[in-house]
Amino acid sequence: MVDPNRRIASAVFVGSMIMTFVSIYALHSKFFTLLFIIVQFCSYIWYILSYIPFGRDICAACVKRLWGGGSSETLL
């Protein structure tokens, strides 16, 4: 988790986990609870993709292509 390549994803995951508990028990906010759960899920997937060779690059290219930000040649 402290590898320089994974440090940011780890920090976001741990921070969103803490904020999930804060939003449940202190804020009593369903919106923020759901928001932090989604952030947890995304950071966990990003962390897992760091173990797959070029996993993050492929995922970023697919998301960029789905949102219309890139051409079909970016995946080739």
Secondary structure, DSSP 8 states (H G I E B T S, - for coil): --STTTHHHHHHHHHHHHHHHHIIIII--HHHHHHHHHHHHHHHHHHHHTTSTTHHHHHHHHHHHHTT-S-GGGG-
